[in-house]
Amino acid sequence: MWHDNETTTDYLNFGVVADACAKLLQQANGQPISIGVSGGWGVGKSSLVRMVASRLNVDADPDKNTYLREVLSRIADHPINRIDELLPWNLMQSEANPAQQRQAA
Protein backbone atom coordinates (compact mmCIF):
# COMPACT_ATOMS: atom_id res chain seq x y z
CA MET A 1 0.00 0.00 0.00
CA TRP A 2 1.16 3.54 -0.72
CA HIS A 3 2.04 5.81 2.14
CA ASP A 4 0.12 9.01 2.73
CA ASN A 5 2.35 12.02 3.32
CA GLU A 6 0.23 14.83 4.70
CA THR A 7 1.77 18.26 4.62
CA THR A 8 1.07 21.86 5.47
CA THR A 9 3.04 22.96 2.40
CA ASP A 10 0.64 24.00 -0.36
CA TYR A 11 1.75 21.74 -3.22
CA LEU A 12 -1.82 21.47 -4.56
CA ASN A 13 -2.86 25.14 -4.54
CA PHE A 14 -5.34 24.55 -1.71
CA GLY A 15 -4.26 27.73 0.08
CA VAL A 16 -7.37 29.67 -0.92
CA VAL A 17 -9.61 26.83 0.28
CA ALA A 18 -7.65 26.47 3.54
CA ASP A 19 -7.89 30.22 4.14
CA ALA A 20 -11.64 30.21 3.48
CA CYS A 21 -12.23 27.24 5.79
CA ALA A 22 -10.17 28.77 8.58
CA LYS A 23 -12.04 32.05 8.22
CA LEU A 24 -15.44 30.28 8.31
CA LEU A 25 -14.41 28.36 11.43
CA GLN A 26 -13.21 31.51 13.16
CA GLN A 27 -16.33 33.45 12.20
CA ALA A 28 -18.52 30.69 13.67
CA ASN A 29 -17.28 31.98 17.03
CA GLY A 30 -17.87 28.69 18.83
CA GLN A 31 -21.23 27.96 17.19
CA PRO A 32 -21.67 24.56 15.49
CA ILE A 33 -20.52 24.47 11.88
CA SER A 34 -19.86 21.64 9.42
CA ILE A 35 -17.39 21.71 6.57
CA GLY A 36 -17.13 18.66 4.33
CA VAL A 37 -13.98 17.55 2.55
CA SER A 38 -14.44 14.79 0.01
CA GLY A 39 -12.29 13.25 -2.68
CA GLY A 40 -10.54 10.09 -3.66
CA TRP A 41 -7.50 8.61 -2.00
CA GLY A 42 -4.41 10.78 -2.36
CA VAL A 43 -6.06 13.99 -3.57
CA GLY A 44 -4.98 16.00 -0.51
CA LYS A 45 -7.86 15.84 1.99
CA SER A 46 -5.61 15.28 5.00
CA SER A 47 -3.18 17.93 3.82
CA LEU A 48 -6.05 20.40 3.46
CA VAL A 49 -7.19 19.66 7.02
CA ARG A 50 -3.63 20.14 8.29
CA MET A 51 -3.33 23.42 6.35
CA VAL A 52 -6.55 24.69 7.96
CA ALA A 53 -5.27 23.66 11.39
CA SER A 54 -1.97 25.46 10.81
CA ARG A 55 -3.83 28.63 9.83
CA LEU A 56 -5.90 28.42 12.99
CA ASN A 57 -2.74 27.94 15.06
CA VAL A 58 -1.16 31.08 13.60
CA ASP A 59 -4.25 33.24 14.11
CA ALA A 60 -5.39 31.81 17.40
CA ASP A 61 -5.60 33.41 20.80
CA PRO A 62 -4.27 31.17 23.58
CA ASP A 63 -7.75 29.77 24.37
CA LYS A 64 -9.70 30.51 21.20
CA ASN A 65 -10.09 27.58 18.79
CA THR A 66 -8.48 25.12 21.22
CA TYR A 67 -11.11 22.45 20.64
CA LEU A 68 -11.04 22.99 16.90
CA ARG A 69 -7.24 22.71 16.70
CA GLU A 70 -7.37 19.53 18.79
CA VAL A 71 -9.98 17.91 16.55
CA LEU A 72 -8.19 18.92 13.35
CA SER A 73 -4.93 17.48 14.67
CA ARG A 74 -6.62 14.11 15.35
CA ILE A 75 -9.31 13.67 12.71
CA ALA A 76 -7.13 12.56 9.77
CA ASP A 77 -5.99 9.45 11.66
CA HIS A 78 -9.11 8.85 13.77
CA PRO A 79 -11.22 5.74 13.00
CA ILE A 80 -14.51 6.75 11.37
CA ASN A 81 -16.50 4.30 13.50
CA ARG A 82 -15.35 6.21 16.62
CA ILE A 83 -15.86 9.74 15.31
CA ASP A 84 -18.22 10.50 18.20
CA GLU A 85 -15.15 10.50 20.47
CA LEU A 86 -14.21 13.85 18.91
CA LEU A 87 -17.42 15.59 19.96
CA PRO A 88 -16.65 18.36 22.47
CA TRP A 89 -18.22 16.67 25.49
CA ASN A 90 -16.55 13.32 24.74
CA LEU A 91 -13.15 14.84 23.97
CA MET A 92 -13.16 16.87 27.19
CA GLN A 93 -14.13 13.75 29.14
CA SER A 94 -11.31 11.68 27.59
CA GLU A 95 -8.80 14.48 28.30
CA ALA A 96 -9.90 14.43 31.93
CA ASN A 97 -9.44 10.64 32.06
CA PRO A 98 -6.33 9.62 30.01
CA ALA A 99 -6.48 6.01 31.29
CA GLN A 100 -9.87 5.58 29.61
CA GLN A 101 -8.42 6.91 26.35
CA ARG A 102 -5.53 4.41 26.45
CA GLN A 103 -7.96 1.51 26.99
CA ALA A 104 -10.00 2.54 23.95
CA ALA A 105 -6.92 2.52 21.70
C-alpha angles and dihedrals in degrees: 000000000000119000121242113228108194116195142179090216110103102236092147101048092249092137094105091050092046091049092049093048093048091049092049091050092049093046090052085071094204096318118127114273133167126209119181125210116190135169143114126290113295099014094117107266095137092044090052091052090049091048090053090048091050091052090051090050092054095047098037130114113224093266103020116100093006094135092044094050090049093051093045091051091054107032100079092062099030118112110251092223089062098044090122087072087073095059110115097250093046094044092050090049093051091048089054091050110038092171090063090051092052091051091053092053 
